[in-house]
Amino acid sequence: MATTISALADNTTAPADVLARGTRVTPPDIAVVFLYLLLTMGIALWSMLRHNQSSASSYFLAGRNMNWVLVGGSLFSSNIGSEHFVGLAGSGAATGIAVGGFEWNASLIVVLLGWLFVPVYLAAGVYTVPEYLEKRFKSTRLRVYATVLALLMYILTKISVDVYAGALFIQQALDWNLFLSVAVLIIITGFFTLTGGLRAVMVMDTMQTVLMVVGAIVVAIRSFNEVGGIPGLFEAYPKAVTSIGNQTIIDKCGKPPPDALHMIRGANTPDFPWPGFFGILIASVWYWCADQVIVQRCLAAESLSHAKGGCVVTMFLKILPMFLIVMPGMISRVLYTDTVGCADPAICQQVCESRSGCSNIAYPQLVLGLMPPGVRGLMLSVMVAALMSSLTSVFNSSATIFTMDVWRNIRKKASEKELMIVGRVCILVMVALSIAWIPFVKGAQGAQLFIYIQFISGRITPPMAAIFLLAILWTRTTEQGAFWGAIFGTSVGSIRLILDFVYPKPTCPTVDTRPDAVKLHFLYFTSILFVCAGVVTIVVSLFTEPLSEQSIARLTWWTRHSTVENLDEIPEATETSAPSPPMELTRLNGSSPSDPSTPQDTSESGSWFKKLWRVMLGLEGANTSKEDQPTNQDVLLETRRDRIILNIAAAIACATVSSLWIYFR
């Protein structure tokens, strides 16, 4: 640093500069990271060559034969990205334990995913979430709307935040240039997704889940030992006030909130008011039940029981971030109060290049300051794993959405090979866009990345949450109602988002002079927007013609077991050309004859690198027998034993979360 913290603080003694670049990473650490990257590349190539990736079903849905362990591990790993390690720990350092409520509430919403949404998605036999909307409402415009919304959310809240969070850790640890480190990671991640398809992504996600949990446990144990466990943390955290900087600013902005050790806070608290947790549940409905990144993992399950089993695994894993990420972030503030807990904008600018606060460096500072050589490399690998698992999920899901919901409507007779190539090209485009977005991420960094994600989601996703819930639970919902509910909600949310950028929230201690409408807490706005969009959808639906029984067969919760022939399936029997979207599930699973116009070359001749190139592009024909895939009806079958075990396990997970809420209230 050009100017030291102590100089800025009138010769006040500053803490050791743990984040001094290049001083905390040793050759053993770099060796661990290098070995990890080699391992991920090897798994990608193994999956590409070991399994058939030349059909849409195998590439985008892993052949629909993933077991519950892989589904659960992939769900958790796709959710816990580098933004969680940086953002959750940062919010914990800044405001206390309440941010952990986002994680615990997610466990309750995952029940809806496995027991309400997934049965309908599987019965509908869809590839993507937007495709479900088209089937449910016979509406291309709703499918396009959902696709555009999803891609927009990926850019604003997934790729950008993940990239910055991962870069923050790697830049400080390895002394790499920010743009070089991110570009290298994104290229490796893009290659991994490009070659392996969803099977490789899910296998790697499961391994990364184990790595993330083990690594986080190591850091948590070391951290709690430093402060004397949870009792010691709760005693020391309220006293973690920096002594460096303008004392007036410190007195007003540098102290932890008085209710930092409580989950349930007052209705007027500026961070997590208790009525606002209904807004958290709403945002979680879209993320866990209608986001392609998450839903795609459940659609890849070999049966409904395996999908539910994966959800149960995720429910228990979501209990851990409070103790493995949030509380270690609080410990980081206790141990490194003058850096993590800085309050004076001038000091914060020198510490982390952000005048609004440095809580985002809580987890990197903890790892680089406490962990011995070798273990730091393990934790750096954990951050790389979190970044890669999140980005591979986004890239694969983006390719799926674009290919199945956009390209297949433009090219109605596209062959499977064409779909495979388009999907891989889409990944390359996403990689390029991600690298181009890096300067915007660096310029838009805030004091709490995790809150930024919830902030943006609360403006955009509530209308979709309302529409999906009504589409599945209320058979009377019509296309016109869903469309105008979506348009109304998106318009209001967009206006509010624009106002938020026009009137940005001032940093402490600046007086907040924004209009009262803009000051409304984002969690309250999320709840209001959800209700309003739902009301518009219901009112318009009541004044428009309802869909027939044939139109909604196997497309709602109440009709998921219907034996009535769906209208979408009737034209398929008379088609003589290539299937038009949406394709039948059996066709996508490869159970119908190959298109004679696109013969597959199964020859073993040619050099090995030509064969490898053809496999990467999805041009290598399948050299395995046809997959014996279940039909739309069979996939919903559950044994009585499985159903009882899964219901009991889900009930135990919900009871555990509820007990934790009561204990830390």
N, C-alpha and C positions, 0 to 999 in steps of 0.2 A: 504494500500500500504506500502511495506517495506521501500521504500525510497520516501520521499515526493517530490512533484513537486518543492516546494520552495527551498528545499535543493539542488536539481539539478541545480537550477537557481541562485545559489549564493545569497541565502536569499531574493530573490525577492518574494514579497507577491503573493501567489497563490489564485485563486478563491476558493470558497467553493467547497469541493469535493462532488458534487451532486450525483455522482455514487458510493459513499461509500456503499458497499453492506449491505443490511439489515437495512438501516437507513431511507428508504423512503416509506416502505410499512407497513401499519397498519392493525390490525385485520379486520376493515371494508373492506379494499381493498381485503384481502384474501377471505373474505366471498362472495364478489361480484364474484370473479373468480370461487369459488367453486360452487356457484349457477348456474353460466353459464355452467360449465362442466356438472352438473346434468341435466340441461335443454337439452343440446346436446345429452346426452345419452338417455334421455326420448324420444326425437324426433326420434332417430334412431330406438328404440324399437317400437314406435308407427307406424312408416312407415313400419317396417318389418311385424308387425302383422295386420295392417289395410289394406295393399294393397298386392295383389298377386305378389310375387317375384319368383315364381317357373317357369317362362318362360324367355327365353333369352331376348325377347322384353321388358318385364316389368323390368328386372334387369338392362340391359345395356342401354335401350332407354326410360325407364319410361313409357312403353306402347305407346309411341308417342302421348301423349295427354296433354302435358304441355302447359299452356297458355303463352301469351307474357310477362306478369309480371314476372313469374318464369324464363322464358328464359333470359330476360334482366338482372334480378338480379343475376342469376347464371353465366352469361357471365362476368359480372363485377367482381363478387366475385372470380371467378376462375382466373381472370387476376390480380386483386389487392391482392397480397399475402404479407406476412411479409417482403419480399425483397423489395417491393415498399415503405413501411413505412420507412425501414432502408436505402435502396439504393437510392431512389429518394430524400429523405430528405438529405442524405449524399452528393449526387452529387450537390444538390442545395446549400448546405453549402460550398462546395469546389469551384464550378465554376459559380454559379448564376442560372438564370432562363432558360437558353437554354435547359437544360435537359427536361423541360416540353414539348418541341417540340415532343418528343417521344410519349407522351400521346395525344397531339392534332392531330398529324399525324395519330394515330390509329383510330380516329373518321372517317377519310376519307377512310381508308382501310375497316372499318366495313361495309361501303356501298357496297364494292365489295363482302363481305361475304354474305350479305342478298339479294342483287339484282343480283349477277352473279353466285356465287358458290353454295349457298344453293339450288336454283331451280334445278340445275343439279344433286346435290347429292340426293335430294328428288325424282327426276324423275328416277334416277338410282336405288333407293330403297336399299341403302347400309347401313350397320351397321357402317363401319369404313372408314376412308380415304384411307388406303392401299387397301381395298377391291374395292374402286372406280378405282384405277389404274389397278387392275387386270381385272375388267370389261371393262374398256376403251380400254386397249391394249391387252387383252387376254394373260396376262403375269404374271406368278407366281413369276418370279424373281424380277419384279418391286414391287410387293406387299411385298415380303420379305425385299427388300431394304428399302422401306418406313417404314416398321415396325421396323427394326433394327435402322434406323435413329431416329425415334421418341423415342424409348426407350433410346437411347444414349443421346438425348437431354434432356429427363426427368431427367436423372442422373446428367448430367453436369450443367444444367441451371435451373432446377426446384427444385428437391428434395434437392440437396446439398445446394443451396443458401437459399431456404426457411428455411431449418432446422437451418442453422447457424444464419440467421437473427432473427428468432424467439427465438433461444437460447440466443442470445446476449441481447435481451430485458429482457427475463425472468430471466436469470442468475443475471443480475445487480439488478433487482427489488426484487426478492425473495431470493437471496443468495443461490440458489440451485446449486449443482454441474452441470456443463455444460452437461455432458453425461446423468446424471439422468433426468434432466429437459426435454431434447430432447427425450430421450427414452420413458418417460411417455406420452408426447404429441403425439408421433408417434404411440404408441400402442393404445391410445384412438382414434386417427384419423383412424387408420387401422380398429379398431373395428366398428367405425361408418360406414365406407364404406363397410366393410365386411357384415354387417347385412342389411343395408338399401337399397343398390342399388342406381341407378341414381336418382330415385324419391326422396329418402331421402336426397341425396347430393344436389339436386337442391332446395328443400324446405328449407334446412338449409342454403344453399348459399344465398338465397333471404333474409332470416332473418339476416344473417351475413352482407349482404350489407347494410341493414338499420343500424345495429349496428356500422359498420365501418364508414359510412358517418356521423351519428350523433356524434359519438365519435371524429372523426377528426374535425368536425365543432366546437365542444366545445374547443378543443385544439387550433384551428386556431383563434377563437375569442379572447381567453385569450392571445395568442401570439401577435396578431396584436395590442391589447390594450397596451401591454408592450412597443411597439416601435412607436406607433402613426400611425398605419395603413400602407398601401402600400407606401405613400410618405415618412413616417418616416423610413421605412425599406430601401428604395432606397437611402436615405441620409446616413444612418448609416452603411450599408453593406460594401461599399468600404473602410471604416475606420476600419473595424473589423480585426485588425492585432494584433497577440499575442505579448506580451512584455516579454515572458519568453523563454529563450534558447539562443543559439548562434546567435548574432545579424547579422552576415554575412549570415547565413542560412535563418534567418527571412526575411532579405531584398530581398533575391533572391526567396524564396519559400513560404513565409508566407503571401503574399498579395493576395487579391482576383484579378481575371483577370480584366484588364481594361475595357473589354467589357462584364462584368458579368451581366449587366442590359439590355442586348440586346439579342433578339432571333436569329437574323440573324447576323452572324459573318464572319470575313474575311476567305478567302479560305485557308490560311496558319495557322489559329489558331489551337493550339494543341488539343482542346477538341471537338468543334462542328462546323467545317467549313461548310459554307452554301451549297456548292455543295454536301456535304456528306449526306444531308437530303434525297437525292434520295436513298441512301443506307438504310436509316431508313425505307423508304416505302417498299423496297424490303424485308428486314427482317420481316416487319409487314405482308406482303402477306403470308408468310409461317405460321407465328404464328396465325394470325386471320382467314385464309382461308383454311389452310391445316394441322393444328395441331388438333389431335383427341380431346384433352382436350376442345378446343373451339367449334369445329364443332359438337361434340357430343351433345352439348346443343341445337343447332339449329335442329339437326336431331330428337330430342325428342319433338319438337313442333307439335301441332296437325294439323297445316296447314302451308302453305307458309306465309300467312298473319301474323300468330302468330310468326313465325321465324323472319320475317321482323320487326314486332313490338318490339320484344326483342332486335334486332340490333339497332333500333332507341333509345330505352331506354339506351343502352350501349353507344351510341354516345354522348348523353347528359351527362351521368355520367362521361365519360372520360375527360370532360372539367374541372372537379373538382380537380384532383390531383395537378395541378399547384398551386391552392390557398390553398388546404388543406394539402399538403405534401411538395412540393418543397419550397414554400415561408416560411412556418414554419421552414424548415431546415435552410434556410438563417437567419431567426430570431434567431435560436439556436446559430449560430455562432456569431451574434451580442451580445447576452446575455452572452454566455459562450465562449468568444473568446480564452482564454488560454487553454481550453481543446478541444473543437470542432475544433478550428482553429490552433492547435499546428503545428509547422513546424520543429522543431529540432527532429530528429529521437530518440534521447535519451529521450526527454520529452514525445514524443508520445508512446514510449514503456512503460513508466510508467503509462500513462493515460489509454491506451486501449489495450496494448500488441501487438501493430502493429507499426513498424518503418516507414511505408509508409504514415501514417496519421490517424487521428481519426474522420474523417467526418462521419463515419458510426454510431457514437454514438449520432449524432445530435438529432434525434427524441426521443430516450430514455431519453436523458438528458433533453430535453424540457418538456417531460411529468412528469418525476420524480422531476423536479425542480419547475414547475409552478402549477401543479394540486394539489388541496386539497385532504385530505383523502376521500376515497370512489370513487372520480372521477378517482384517479390513478388506483383503481381496475377496473373501467369501461374501462379505456384505456388499461390496461393489458388484459382485456377480448377481447378488439378490436384486440390486437396483436395475442392473441390465436385464435380468429375468423379468422383473415387473414391467419394465418399458417394452421389452420385446413381446411379452405375452399379451399386453394390452394392444399394442400396435398390430400384431399379427391378427388378432381378433377383428380389429377395425378394418384392416385391409381385406381380409377374407370376406367379411360381411358386406363391405362396400362393393366388392366385385360381384358378390351374389345378387345384391339389390340391383346394381346397374345392369347386369347380364339378364336376369330373369324378369325384371320389372320395366326395363327401358328397351334394351336391345332386342329382346324377344318380341316386343310389340312392334318395333321398327322392321325387323327381319323375321316375319312370321314363319318362314320355312327354313330358318337357320338350322344347320346340322349340329350334332353334338360337338364335332370338332371345332366348328366356328364359335360355338358358345364357350368352349374351353379357351380358345385363343383370345376372345374378347375379354373374358374374365381375367386372364393374366395381363393383358394390356391395360385393363382398368387398374390393376394393382400398380403397374409401372407409373401410370398417370397420378395415382394417389401418392406414390413415393415422391414424384416430382413436385406436386402441390405441397406436400408436407415440408420439403426442404425450402421451397419458396416462402412458406409461411413463417419460418424461423425468425426473421427480423421482426415480424408483428408480435410474435410471442414474447420476444425479449423486451420489446417496447411496452407491452401491455401487462407486464408482471405486476401483481398486487401483493398485498400483505398476507392474504390467505387464499391459496389456490383452490382449496376444497370448497370454500364458500363461493368463490367465483363460479364454479361448476353449478352449484345449486341455484345461484343467482340467475344464470342464463337459462337453465332448465325451467325455472319457475315462470319465465316469460313465454316460453315456446311450447312446452309439452303438455300443460294441463288440458287443452282442448282434445288432444289425441287420447289422453287417458280417459276422458269422459266418453268419447266416441267408442273406444274399444270396449269399455265396460257395458255400455248400452247395446252395442252390437252383439255381445255374447249373452247378456242377461235378459234383454227385452226384445222379443221377436217382432214387436211392432215398429221398431226403428227402421226408417226408410232411408233411401239414398239421398233424397233431398234434405232430410233432417240432418243426417251426418255431414253432408257437404257444407250446408250453411252454418251448422254449429262449428265446424272446423274453420270456415272463413271468418266468422265473427270472432272466435277465440284468438285466432292467429293475428287478426287485425288489431285487436285490443292489446294483445301481448307485444306486438311489434311496436305499437305507438309508445307503450310504456318503456320498452327497451331503448327506443330512440331518445325518450326523455331522460332516461338514466345516463345516457352518454352526453346529452346536452347539459344536464345538471349533475355532474359527478359528485359523489359524496366527498366532502372535504375531509382532509386528514386532521387528526387531533393536533393542536388545540383550536383549530380554526372553527369559528361559529358556523353552524349549519343554517344557511339562509334559503335553502331550496323550498319550492312550493310544498304545501302539506300533502298533496296527492303523490308527489315523488318520494316524500319521506316515508310513505306507507311501507311497512316491513315486507320484504319480498315473500316471506312465508304466508303472510296474510293475503297478499295479492294472488299468490298461487291458488289458495283456497277459493277466493272470490271468482277468479277466472274459470276455475274448474266448474263451479256451480252455474255460472252464467252460460258457459258453453253447453253444459248439459241441459239447461232449461231451454235454450234455443233449439237444440236437437230434438227434444221431446215435443215442444210446441209445433215445430214444422212437421214432424213425423205424424202428429195427430191430424193435421190438416192435409195430408197427402195420402195417396193410395198405398195400402200395405202390400208387402210382398207375399206371393203365394206360398203355400206349403212346400211345393216343389222347389221354389227358389231358395229356401233356407234349410233344406234337408242337410243334416250333418254339418251345419254352419253356426249353430248356437249351442249353448249348454243344454237346453231343453230338447234339442233335436239331434244331438250328436250320435245317437244310436238309431236314427230313423232309417227305415228300409225303403222309403220313398225314393224314386229315381230323381236325382237332382237335374234341373234344367240344363246345367252345364254339361252333363254327361250325354244328353240325348243327341246333339249334333255329332258327337264323336263317332257314333256308330255308322254314320253315313258319309264321313269324310274319306276321301280316297287319296288326298294329298298328305303332306307332312302335317302333323298335329299343330293346331293353332293354340296360342296361349289361353288359359293355362294348360300345359300338357298333363295328361293323366299320370298319376303317380306310378303306375306300373310301367309306363313308357320310360319315365325318368330313371326308374330302377333297373332298366336294361332288360326287362322281361319280354319285350317285343322284338321282332326281327330288326336287324340293322337296316338302315336306309341303303338301298342298293346303289343310290347315286353317290354315296360316300364310302366306298370300300375301304376296309382297314387292312393295312399291310402288317402281317404278323411275321414277316420274314426275319430271320435272325442274321441275315447277311449285312455287310457294311461295317465300317469301323465303329469302335465303341463310342467315340465322342459324337458321331452322327446319331447313334441310337439314343445317347443321353440327351442330345439336343431335341430329338423328336419327343422323348418322354416329357421333357420340361414344357414343351408347347402343347402337350396333350394329343400329339399326332400318332403316338405309338399305340397300336391296337391292343385290346385286352388279350392277355394270354392265359386267362383263367376262365373257368366255367362260369355260367350265368349265376348271378346271386339269387338265392331263394329268399325273396323279400316278402314280408307280410303285406296284406292288402289294407285298405283304409279301415275296414271293419276289424280285422284280426288284431291290428296294432293297439286297439283299445281294450283287448281282453286282459284281465288280471285274475290270478288265482286268489281264492279266498285267503290263503295264508299270506301271500304278498300284501294284499290290501290291508289286512289287520296289522301286520308288522309295520308297514309304512305309516299308517294312521297313528299308531302308538308312538313311533319315532318322531313324527311331526308334532304331536301333542307335547311330547317331552321337550322338544326344542323350544316351542312357544312358551311353555311353562317356565323354562330356564330363563328365557329373555324377560318375561314378566317379573320373575323374582329379582333379577338384577336391576330392573327399573325401580322396583320398590326399595331395594337395599340402598341404591345410590341416589334416591330421590332428592 
